[in-house]
C-alpha cells in the first residue's frame, strides 16, 4: 500500500478513535483521588433509600403498572387523586438520622415516569397533582438540615413518556396493538428529555452527593444499554455539573475507565468483598425491609430488627455500604412497621455505631470466632466482634494471643476479661492452642439485639 494512502487511513482511524478515547478518559482518576472523593461515603456505611411515587396509591409494588399491564389511561387515576396530605419531610429526616443513617437517596423519578419535582420538561409531576407542591425540594431541605448527604435516584426507563420506545420491561410489551401504534416513537427525543431532566436535578438543588441511575438491560431481545442512553455523554455531563458526585454502575459502562464509582448488588450480600479484575472495589447493597421497594400494604415478609442489624454488620464486614429502603404511603407517612424497625436500628446504632462508621473488613490475620462477624477501624485500630449467637461463658479467639490490649462490651463499656491458655489443652472434643485467647463473657446475653465486643489492639 502506498505510504500516502497508509498515512491517510491512519489519520482517519485516529480521528475516529481518539475522541472516543478522550471522552472515556476525561473522568479517570488515580486510586488516591477516587478514594478521597468517596471518603465520606465509605466512612458513612449506612444510608436510607426512599421509593415514592404514584405506585404508593395502589400499594401493590412499585412495578404494579408493569406487573398488571396497566395502560396510561388506567394509571391516570392515581395521578388525579395524588395528595400526600400528611407528608412531613422533617419527620422523615429525623427518623433517618436517629436510625444512624448518614445519607439518603430518593426516587426523583421511577420507571412509571412520575416526577417528584417541578420539572420544566413535563406535566407529569407532583406540582400538577391535587397536592400541587414540589416534593423533592422539601425532602432535600429537610435532610440537609439533619446533616445527611443528598442522593437522587433517576430512572433511565420511562413507561409514561410518549417517545420512550417499547422494550421488554415496558408494561405494554405484550400488547400488539399498543406496540404497533408506538412503532414510530423516537428514542432520540426521549434521550433529549433524559438529559434535560438529569441536568435539571443536578442544577436546581445545590450540591448533590450521589446519583443512582437505574438501569440498563442490554442483553437479549428488546433490551436497552449504553447506546440507548448515550451513557458516556450522560456521565460526562453529570461529572461536569457535579464534579464530586458519586455515581453507581447501571449505565452499562462496566468496561469503560471511569464509567462507574461503585457496584450495586441488589437484595443480596456477596459472599466476599466485590472485586473487578482482581481488585477490591467500592460497593453498596440496596435492600428492603420487606420484599417490595414501594409501599405494599398487604406484604408480610418483613425482616426482624436482628436480621436488619446483621444485614448492616455483614455488609460492613465485607467492606460495603448498606442502603436500606423505605416506601412511604400515598399520604406521605412511613409505614408503622418501618418506623418500628428504624427505631430498633437506631437504638442499636446509638450504642454501637463506632463498630460501623469508618469501619471495614478486618485484616486477614484476624479470623472471626464461631457465630460472629468482625469489623475493623483502620484509623483507631480497633476490632469489633459482633456476636450473632451468644456463647455459654467463653468465646475462643484463635490466633489472637499477644494482640489484645483491652476488651470491653461496647454498649456499656464494661470490661471483658481475657486470658491465654497457659498450655495447650486437649480432650476428645476440642483443642485449644497456646495462640488462643479466651474471652470470659457473662452467661446471660446482654440486652442489645446483637452484642458487640470491642478489642483495643496492641
C-alpha positions as CSV (number, residue, x, y, z in Angstrom):
1,X,0.0,0.0,0.0
2,X,1.4,3.4,-0.9
3,X,2.7,5.4,2.0
4,X,0.3,8.4,1.4
5,X,-2.7,6.1,1.4
6,X,-1.5,4.4,4.7
7,X,-1.0,7.8,6.3
8,X,-4.5,8.9,5.2
9,X,-6.0,5.8,6.7
10,X,-4.1,6.3,9.9
11,X,-5.4,9.8,10.2
12,X,-8.9,8.7,9.6
13,X,-8.6,6.0,12.3
14,X,-7.1,8.4,14.8
15,X,-9.9,10.9,14.1
16,X,-12.4,8.3,15.0
17,X,-10.7,6.6,17.9
18,X,-9.0,9.5,19.8
19,X,-12.2,11.5,20.5
20,X,-13.9,8.3,21.8
21,X,-10.9,7.5,24.0
22,X,-10.6,11.1,25.3
23,X,-14.3,11.1,26.2
24,X,-13.9,7.9,28.1
25,X,-10.8,9.0,29.8
26,X,-12.0,12.5,30.8
27,X,-13.1,11.3,34.2
28,X,-10.4,8.8,35.0
29,X,-8.7,9.4,38.4
30,X,-5.9,7.9,40.3
31,X,-6.9,5.4,43.1
32,X,-6.0,8.0,45.7
33,X,-8.1,10.7,44.0
34,X,-11.1,8.4,43.8
35,X,-10.7,7.3,47.4
36,X,-10.6,10.9,48.6
37,X,-13.7,11.8,46.6
38,X,-15.5,8.8,48.1
39,X,-14.2,9.1,51.6
40,X,-17.4,10.4,53.2
41,X,-19.4,7.7,51.6
42,X,-17.1,4.8,52.6
43,X,-17.0,6.1,56.1
44,X,-20.8,6.6,56.4
45,X,-21.6,2.9,55.6
46,X,-25.3,3.4,56.2
47,X,-27.9,5.2,54.1
48,X,-31.7,5.4,53.5
49,X,-33.3,4.6,50.2
50,X,-36.7,6.1,49.6
51,X,-39.0,4.7,46.8
52,X,-42.0,7.0,46.5
53,X,-44.4,7.7,43.6
54,X,-47.9,7.2,42.3
55,X,-47.4,3.4,42.9
56,X,-48.0,4.2,46.6
57,X,-51.7,4.5,45.9
58,X,-52.4,1.0,44.5
59,X,-49.9,-0.1,47.2
60,X,-49.1,-3.3,45.3
61,X,-45.4,-2.9,44.4
62,X,-43.6,-0.2,42.6
63,X,-43.7,-2.3,39.4
64,X,-47.5,-2.6,39.6
65,X,-48.0,-0.8,36.2
66,X,-45.8,-3.5,34.6
67,X,-47.0,-6.5,36.6
68,X,-50.6,-5.8,35.9
69,X,-50.1,-4.4,32.4
70,X,-51.9,-1.2,33.3
71,X,-52.4,1.4,30.5
72,X,-51.5,5.0,30.8
73,X,-55.3,5.8,30.8
74,X,-56.0,3.4,33.6
75,X,-53.0,4.5,35.6
76,X,-54.0,8.2,35.3
77,X,-56.5,7.8,38.2
78,X,-53.6,7.7,40.6
79,X,-52.2,11.0,39.3
80,X,-55.6,12.7,39.6
81,X,-56.1,11.9,43.3
82,X,-52.4,12.0,44.5
83,X,-52.4,14.2,47.6
84,X,-49.9,13.2,50.4
85,X,-51.6,15.4,53.0
86,X,-49.6,14.0,55.9
87,X,-46.2,14.4,54.3
88,X,-43.7,15.8,56.8
89,X,-40.1,15.6,55.4
90,X,-38.6,16.8,58.7
91,X,-40.0,13.8,60.4
92,X,-38.6,11.5,57.7
93,X,-35.2,13.2,58.1
94,X,-35.2,12.8,61.9
95,X,-36.1,9.1,61.6
96,X,-33.2,8.6,59.2
97,X,-30.7,10.4,61.4
98,X,-31.9,8.7,64.6
99,X,-31.5,5.3,62.8
100,X,-27.9,6.2,62.3
101,X,-28.1,6.8,58.6
102,X,-25.6,9.3,57.1
103,X,-27.0,9.8,53.6
104,X,-30.2,9.3,51.6
105,X,-31.2,8.5,48.0
106,X,-34.8,9.3,46.9
107,X,-36.6,8.4,43.6
108,X,-36.8,11.7,41.9
109,X,-38.4,9.7,39.0
110,X,-39.1,5.9,39.0
111,X,-39.9,3.8,35.9
112,X,-43.5,5.0,35.9
113,X,-42.2,8.4,34.8
114,X,-43.8,10.5,37.6
115,X,-41.6,13.3,38.9
116,X,-41.4,14.5,42.5
117,X,-40.1,17.9,41.4
118,X,-41.4,20.8,39.4
119,X,-39.7,19.8,36.1
120,X,-39.9,22.2,33.2
121,X,-40.0,19.3,30.8
122,X,-43.2,17.5,31.7
123,X,-46.6,18.0,33.4
124,X,-46.4,14.5,34.9
125,X,-45.1,15.8,38.2
126,X,-46.2,16.5,41.8
127,X,-47.0,20.1,41.2
128,X,-49.7,19.2,38.7
129,X,-51.5,16.8,41.1
130,X,-54.0,17.9,43.8
131,X,-51.1,18.2,46.2
132,X,-49.6,20.9,44.0
133,X,-46.1,21.3,45.5
134,X,-42.5,20.3,44.8
135,X,-41.9,17.3,47.0
136,X,-38.2,16.8,46.2
137,X,-37.2,20.3,47.2
138,X,-38.8,19.8,50.6
139,X,-37.1,16.5,51.1
140,X,-33.7,17.8,50.2
141,X,-34.0,20.8,52.6
142,X,-35.2,18.6,55.5
143,X,-32.5,16.0,55.2
144,X,-29.7,18.6,54.7
145,X,-30.9,20.3,57.9
146,X,-30.4,17.0,59.7
147,X,-26.9,16.7,58.4
148,X,-27.4,13.9,55.8
149,X,-25.8,13.8,52.4
150,X,-28.1,14.2,49.4
151,X,-28.7,11.5,46.8
152,X,-31.1,11.2,43.8
153,X,-32.3,8.1,42.1
154,X,-33.4,8.7,38.5
155,X,-34.9,6.0,36.3
156,X,-33.5,5.7,32.8
157,X,-36.7,3.9,31.9
158,X,-39.9,5.8,31.5
159,X,-43.2,4.0,30.9
160,X,-45.2,7.2,30.6
161,X,-43.1,9.3,28.1
162,X,-44.6,9.3,24.6
163,X,-41.3,8.8,22.9
164,X,-39.9,6.1,25.1
165,X,-39.6,3.0,22.8
166,X,-41.3,-0.2,23.9
167,X,-38.9,-2.7,25.3
168,X,-39.2,-6.0,27.2
169,X,-39.7,-4.2,30.5
170,X,-42.5,-1.9,29.2
171,X,-46.0,-2.6,30.7
172,X,-47.4,-2.8,27.1
173,X,-44.7,-5.1,25.7
174,X,-47.2,-8.0,25.1
175,X,-49.9,-5.7,23.7
176,X,-49.6,-6.0,19.9
177,X,-52.0,-3.1,19.2
178,X,-50.0,-0.8,21.5
179,X,-46.7,-1.8,20.1
180,X,-47.9,-1.1,16.5
181,X,-49.1,2.4,17.5
182,X,-45.8,3.0,19.3
183,X,-43.7,1.9,16.3
184,X,-42.9,5.5,15.3
185,X,-41.5,6.5,18.7
186,X,-38.2,8.3,18.5
187,X,-35.6,7.3,21.2
188,X,-33.5,10.4,20.3
189,X,-36.3,12.6,21.5
190,X,-36.6,10.7,24.7
191,X,-32.8,11.0,25.2
192,X,-33.1,14.7,25.0
193,X,-35.7,14.6,27.7
194,X,-33.5,12.3,29.8
195,X,-30.5,14.6,29.5
196,X,-32.7,17.7,30.2
197,X,-34.1,16.2,33.4
198,X,-30.8,14.9,34.7
199,X,-29.3,18.3,34.1
200,X,-32.2,19.9,35.9
201,X,-32.0,17.8,39.1
202,X,-28.2,18.4,39.2
203,X,-28.5,22.2,38.9
204,X,-31.7,23.1,40.8
205,X,-31.0,21.6,44.2
206,X,-27.5,22.6,45.1
207,X,-24.7,20.1,45.8
208,X,-25.8,16.5,45.0
209,X,-23.6,14.0,46.7
210,X,-24.6,10.8,44.9
211,X,-26.6,9.7,41.9
212,X,-28.3,6.3,41.4
213,X,-29.2,5.9,37.7
214,X,-31.3,2.8,37.1
215,X,-30.9,0.7,34.9
216,X,-29.5,-0.9,31.8
217,X,-30.6,-4.3,30.4
218,X,-28.6,-4.7,27.1
219,X,-28.6,-8.4,26.8
220,X,-31.2,-10.4,25.0
221,X,-34.2,-9.3,22.9
222,X,-35.6,-5.8,23.1
223,X,-33.1,-4.6,25.7
224,X,-31.6,-1.2,26.3
225,X,-28.0,-0.2,27.1
226,X,-25.3,2.4,26.6
227,X,-26.3,3.4,23.1
228,X,-29.9,4.0,24.1
229,X,-28.9,6.3,26.9
230,X,-25.8,7.7,25.3
231,X,-24.2,6.7,28.6
232,X,-20.7,8.1,28.2
233,X,-22.0,11.5,27.2
234,X,-24.6,11.5,30.0
235,X,-22.0,10.5,32.6
236,X,-19.6,13.2,31.4
237,X,-22.4,15.8,31.7
238,X,-23.1,14.6,35.3
239,X,-19.5,15.0,36.3
240,X,-19.2,18.4,34.7
241,X,-22.2,19.6,36.6
242,X,-21.3,18.0,39.9
243,X,-17.5,17.2,39.9
244,X,-17.5,15.4,43.3
245,X,-20.6,13.4,42.8
246,X,-20.6,9.6,43.4
247,X,-22.3,7.6,40.6
248,X,-23.5,4.0,40.5
249,X,-22.8,1.3,37.9
250,X,-26.0,0.9,35.9
251,X,-25.2,2.9,32.8
252,X,-23.8,-0.2,31.0
253,X,-20.3,1.2,31.3
254,X,-18.6,-1.6,33.3
255,X,-15.8,-1.8,30.8
256,X,-15.2,1.9,30.4
257,X,-12.5,3.5,32.6
258,X,-14.2,6.0,35.0
259,X,-17.7,4.6,33.9
260,X,-18.8,4.0,37.5
261,X,-17.8,4.6,41.1
262,X,-19.4,1.6,43.0
263,X,-21.1,-1.7,42.4
264,X,-24.7,-2.2,43.4
265,X,-25.7,-5.8,44.3
266,X,-29.5,-5.6,44.9
267,X,-31.3,-7.6,47.6
268,X,-28.3,-9.8,48.3
269,X,-24.9,-9.6,50.0
270,X,-22.0,-11.0,48.1
271,X,-20.1,-13.8,49.7
272,X,-17.0,-11.6,49.9
273,X,-15.7,-8.1,49.1
274,X,-16.6,-7.5,45.4
275,X,-13.6,-7.4,43.1
276,X,-13.1,-6.3,39.5
277,X,-10.1,-7.7,37.6
278,X,-8.8,-9.0,41.0
279,X,-9.0,-5.6,42.7
280,X,-11.4,-4.8,45.6
281,X,-13.9,-2.0,44.6
282,X,-16.4,0.1,46.5
283,X,-19.8,-1.5,46.7
284,X,-23.2,-0.9,48.2
285,X,-26.1,-3.3,48.6
286,X,-29.6,-1.9,48.4
287,X,-32.1,-3.8,50.5
288,X,-35.7,-3.6,51.6
289,X,-37.4,-4.1,54.9
290,X,-39.8,-6.4,53.2
291,X,-39.9,-7.7,49.6
292,X,-41.1,-4.5,47.9
293,X,-39.4,-1.1,47.3
294,X,-42.6,0.9,47.0
295,X,-45.3,0.8,49.7
296,X,-47.1,-2.6,49.7
297,X,-50.0,-2.7,52.1
298,X,-50.5,-6.4,52.2
299,X,-46.9,-7.7,52.0
300,X,-45.9,-9.5,55.2
301,X,-42.3,-10.7,54.5
302,X,-40.7,-8.1,56.9
303,X,-37.2,-8.6,58.3
304,X,-36.8,-8.6,62.1
305,X,-34.6,-5.9,63.8
306,X,-31.9,-8.6,64.5
307,X,-31.9,-9.6,60.8
308,X,-31.5,-5.9,59.8
309,X,-28.7,-5.3,62.2
310,X,-27.0,-8.4,61.0
311,X,-27.5,-7.2,57.4
312,X,-25.7,-4.0,58.2
313,X,-22.9,-5.6,60.1
314,X,-22.2,-8.3,57.5
315,X,-22.2,-5.7,54.7
316,X,-19.6,-3.6,56.6
317,X,-17.6,-6.7,57.5
318,X,-17.0,-7.2,53.7
319,X,-16.1,-3.6,53.0
320,X,-19.5,-2.4,51.8
321,X,-22.3,0.1,52.4
322,X,-26.0,-0.6,53.2
323,X,-28.7,1.4,51.5
324,X,-31.9,0.4,53.3
325,X,-35.2,1.3,51.7
326,X,-38.4,2.8,53.0
327,X,-41.5,3.0,50.8
328,X,-43.8,5.8,52.2
329,X,-47.6,5.6,51.9
330,X,-49.6,7.7,49.5
331,X,-50.4,10.1,52.4
332,X,-46.7,10.7,52.9
333,X,-46.1,8.7,56.1
334,X,-43.7,5.9,56.8
335,X,-45.4,2.5,57.4
336,X,-45.6,1.8,61.1
337,X,-43.6,-1.4,60.5
338,X,-40.8,0.6,59.0
339,X,-40.9,3.1,61.9
340,X,-40.5,0.3,64.4
341,X,-37.5,-1.1,62.6
342,X,-35.9,2.2,62.1
343,X,-36.2,2.9,65.8
344,X,-34.8,-0.5,66.7
345,X,-31.8,0.0,64.4
346,X,-31.4,3.5,65.9
347,X,-31.3,2.1,69.4
348,X,-28.6,-0.3,68.4
349,X,-26.6,2.2,66.4
350,X,-26.7,4.8,69.2
351,X,-24.6,2.4,71.3
352,X,-22.6,0.6,68.6
353,X,-22.1,3.0,65.7
354,X,-18.3,3.1,66.2
355,X,-18.3,-0.5,65.1
356,X,-19.9,0.7,61.8
357,X,-18.7,4.2,60.9
358,X,-15.3,4.3,59.3
359,X,-15.1,0.5,59.6
360,X,-14.3,-2.1,57.1
361,X,-13.2,-5.7,56.6
362,X,-10.8,-7.0,59.3
363,X,-7.2,-7.7,58.4
364,X,-6.7,-11.3,57.3
365,X,-4.7,-12.3,60.4
366,X,-7.9,-11.9,62.4
367,X,-10.4,-14.7,62.0
368,X,-13.9,-14.4,63.3
369,X,-14.9,-16.8,66.0
370,X,-17.9,-19.0,65.6
371,X,-21.2,-17.3,65.0
372,X,-19.6,-13.9,64.8
373,X,-18.8,-11.1,62.4
374,X,-15.8,-8.8,62.5
375,X,-15.4,-5.2,61.6
376,X,-12.3,-3.1,61.9
377,X,-11.5,0.6,62.1
378,X,-8.1,1.2,60.4
379,X,-7.8,4.7,62.0
380,X,-8.3,3.7,65.6
381,X,-7.0,0.1,65.1
382,X,-9.9,-1.3,67.0
383,X,-11.5,-4.6,66.2
384,X,-15.2,-5.3,66.7
385,X,-16.7,-8.8,67.3
386,X,-20.4,-8.8,66.6
387,X,-21.8,-11.9,68.3
388,X,-24.7,-13.5,66.4
389,X,-25.3,-16.3,68.8
390,X,-24.4,-15.7,72.4
391,X,-22.0,-18.4,73.8
392,X,-22.1,-20.1,77.2
393,X,-19.5,-18.1,79.1
394,X,-16.4,-18.2,76.9
395,X,-15.5,-17.0,73.4
396,X,-12.4,-18.5,71.8
397,X,-10.3,-16.3,69.6
398,X,-7.8,-18.4,67.7
399,X,-4.5,-16.7,66.8
400,X,-5.2,-13.6,68.9
401,X,-2.5,-14.2,71.6
402,X,-0.4,-11.1,72.3
403,X,-2.6,-8.9,70.0
404,X,-5.2,-7.6,72.5
405,X,-4.6,-4.7,74.9
406,X,-8.1,-4.4,76.3
407,X,-11.6,-5.8,75.7
408,X,-15.0,-4.4,76.6
409,X,-18.7,-4.8,75.7
410,X,-19.4,-1.8,73.5
411,X,-22.9,-1.0,74.6
412,X,-21.9,-0.2,78.2
413,X,-18.1,-0.1,78.2
414,X,-17.9,-2.9,80.8
415,X,-14.6,-4.8,80.9
416,X,-14.4,-8.2,79.3
417,X,-11.7,-10.3,81.0
418,X,-9.5,-12.4,78.8
419,X,-6.6,-14.7,79.0
420,X,-4.4,-17.0,77.0
421,X,-4.4,-20.8,77.7
422,X,-1.4,-21.5,79.9
423,X,-0.5,-24.5,77.9
424,X,-2.2,-26.4,75.0
425,X,-5.3,-28.1,76.3
426,X,-6.8,-31.1,74.6
427,X,-9.6,-33.5,75.0
428,X,-11.5,-35.7,72.7
429,X,-13.8,-32.9,71.7
430,X,-11.7,-29.8,71.4
431,X,-8.1,-28.4,71.1
432,X,-7.1,-25.1,72.5
433,X,-3.7,-24.0,71.3
434,X,-1.3,-21.5,73.1
435,X,-2.2,-18.8,70.5
436,X,-5.8,-18.9,71.5
437,X,-7.3,-16.1,73.7
438,X,-10.4,-16.9,75.8
439,X,-12.9,-14.0,76.4
440,X,-14.8,-14.6,79.6
441,X,-18.3,-13.5,79.0
442,X,-21.5,-13.4,81.1
443,X,-23.6,-16.5,80.7
444,X,-26.7,-14.3,80.2
445,X,-26.8,-12.5,76.9
446,X,-26.7,-8.7,77.3
447,X,-29.6,-6.5,76.2
448,X,-28.8,-5.4,72.6
449,X,-30.2,-7.4,69.7
450,X,-26.6,-8.0,68.7
451,X,-23.9,-7.5,71.4
452,X,-20.5,-6.2,70.3
453,X,-17.1,-6.7,71.9
454,X,-14.6,-4.0,71.2
455,X,-11.0,-5.1,71.2
456,X,-8.3,-2.4,71.6
457,X,-5.3,-3.9,69.9
458,X,-1.6,-3.7,70.8
